[in-house]
Amino acid sequence: MAGFRPVGDVLAYLAGSWLVERSVRDLASGATGAFRGTTVFERLDNDRSGPFSGLLHRESGTFVWQGVTRPAERTLRFLPGDGSSRADVRFADGRPFHDLDLATGRYVTDHPCSADLYRGEFSVYDADRWRTVWRVGGPAKDLVLTTDYTRSY
């Protein structure tokens, strides 16, 4: 895909519902998996007229790994960052996950987790499509997770 779309207000851009398709590849074993579902970014506050105090990211769907299908879900918090193009992404319990800056439409960030390193690349293609690619490396992990988001109307 050619070019990236700059995002001036990351929380406004993400707000709403997205269809999600994720592929998971274990580079060490060759195993693959897939997630399909939805992600909803909803306001953390009830005041719809003011600026965002943050978004609650709720992802749910099904994950297929080595022929076994099971339900999967996760919750994150996207809080305002230092500037409207930036967000402070946290796990549901408030622990830091990563920063995000979509001012240029593309951003690379890291998340150390025990002995593993998660390196995420975020790419915005247009008003209705964006992608994340997480490369996970460590003593026991060698994974690539590619997630495509398409706005759901």
C-alpha positions in Angstrom: 0.0 0.0 0.0 1.4 3.4 -1.0 1.6 6.2 1.5 0.3 6.9 4.9 -2.4 9.2 6.1 -1.5 11.6 8.8 -3.8 11.7 11.8 -4.2 15.0 13.6 -6.5 13.7 16.3 -5.8 10.0 17.2 -8.6 9.5 19.6 -11.2 11.0 17.2 -9.8 8.8 14.4 -10.0 5.6 16.4 -13.4 6.2 18.0 -16.1 3.8 16.8 -16.3 0.2 15.6 -13.7 -1.7 13.5 -13.7 -5.1 11.9 -10.5 -7.0 12.8 -8.5 -9.7 11.0 -5.2 -10.8 12.5 -2.7 -13.4 11.4 -0.3 -14.9 13.8 2.9 -16.6 12.6 5.3 -18.5 14.8 8.6 -18.1 12.9 10.3 -20.8 14.9 7.8 -23.6 14.5 6.0 -22.5 11.3 2.6 -22.6 13.1 0.0 -20.1 12.1 -3.2 -18.8 13.5 -5.9 -16.3 12.8 -8.2 -14.0 14.8 -11.4 -12.5 13.4 -13.7 -10.2 15.3 -14.4 -6.6 16.2 -12.8 -3.8 18.1 -14.9 -1.0 19.6 -13.3 2.2 20.8 -15.7 3.9 23.1 -15.4 7.0 25.2 -14.2 6.6 28.8 -16.4 9.5 29.9 -20.1 10.2 29.5 -19.7 13.8 28.3 -20.1 13.5 24.6 -19.7 17.3 24.0 -16.3 17.8 25.5 -12.8 16.6 24.5 -12.0 12.9 24.9 -10.7 11.9 28.3 -9.7 8.6 26.6 -11.0 5.6 24.8 -11.8 2.1 26.0 -10.7 -0.4 23.4 -12.7 -3.7 23.5 -11.7 -6.5 21.2 -13.7 -9.7 20.9 -13.9 -12.5 18.4 -12.5 -16.0 17.7 -9.0 -17.2 17.5 -8.0 -20.3 15.6 -4.6 -21.9 16.5 -3.5 -25.2 15.1 -7.1 -26.1 14.2 -8.6 -25.2 17.6 -11.1 -22.4 17.7 -11.7 -20.5 20.9 -13.2 -17.1 21.9 -10.7 -14.3 22.5 -10.9 -10.8 23.9 -8.8 -8.0 25.3 -9.3 -4.6 26.7 -7.0 -1.6 26.5 -7.2 2.1 27.4 -6.1 4.8 24.9 -5.5 8.0 26.9 -4.6 11.4 25.6 -0.9 11.9 25.0 1.2 15.0 24.6 -0.6 16.5 21.6 -3.7 15.4 19.7 -1.9 13.0 17.4 -0.5 11.1 20.4 -2.0 8.5 22.8 -0.8 6.7 25.9 -1.9 3.1 25.5 -2.4 1.1 28.7 -3.5 -2.4 29.6 -7.0 -2.6 31.2 -5.5 -2.6 34.7 -3.6 0.7 34.0 -0.1 -0.7 33.4 1.7 1.0 30.5 1.7 -0.8 27.2 3.1 1.7 24.6 3.0 5.2 23.3 1.4 6.0 19.9 1.9 9.0 17.6 0.1 9.0 14.3 1.0 12.5 13.2 2.7 11.1 10.0 0.4 8.1 9.7 3.1 5.7 10.6 4.7 4.9 14.0 7.1 2.4 15.5 7.1 1.7 19.2 8.5 -0.9 21.6 7.1 -2.8 24.6 9.5 -4.8 26.8 7.8 -7.8 28.5 10.0 -9.9 30.8 12.7 -11.3 28.5 10.7 -10.6 25.3 10.6 -7.4 23.2 7.4 -6.4 21.3 8.1 -4.0 18.4 4.9 -2.5 16.9 4.5 -0.7 13.7 1.3 1.3 13.1 0.3 2.3 9.6 -2.8 4.4 8.7 -3.9 4.1 5.1 -7.0 6.1 5.0 -10.0 7.2 7.1 -11.3 3.6 7.2 -8.2 1.3 7.2 -5.1 0.9 9.4 -2.7 -1.9 10.3 -0.5 -3.0 13.2 2.4 -5.4 12.8 3.9 -6.6 16.1 7.2 -8.5 15.9 7.8 -10.4 19.2 11.2 -11.8 20.0 12.8 -13.4 23.0 14.1 -16.6 24.4 10.8 -18.4 23.9 9.0 -16.3 21.3 9.6 -15.6 17.7 6.2 -14.3 16.4 4.7 -11.9 13.9 1.2 -10.6 14.5 -0.4 -8.6 11.6 -3.7 -7.0 12.3 -5.9 -5.2 9.7 -8.6 -2.8 10.9 -11.5 -1.7 8.7 -14.1 0.7 9.9 -17.5 -0.8 10.5 -20.4 1.5 9.6 
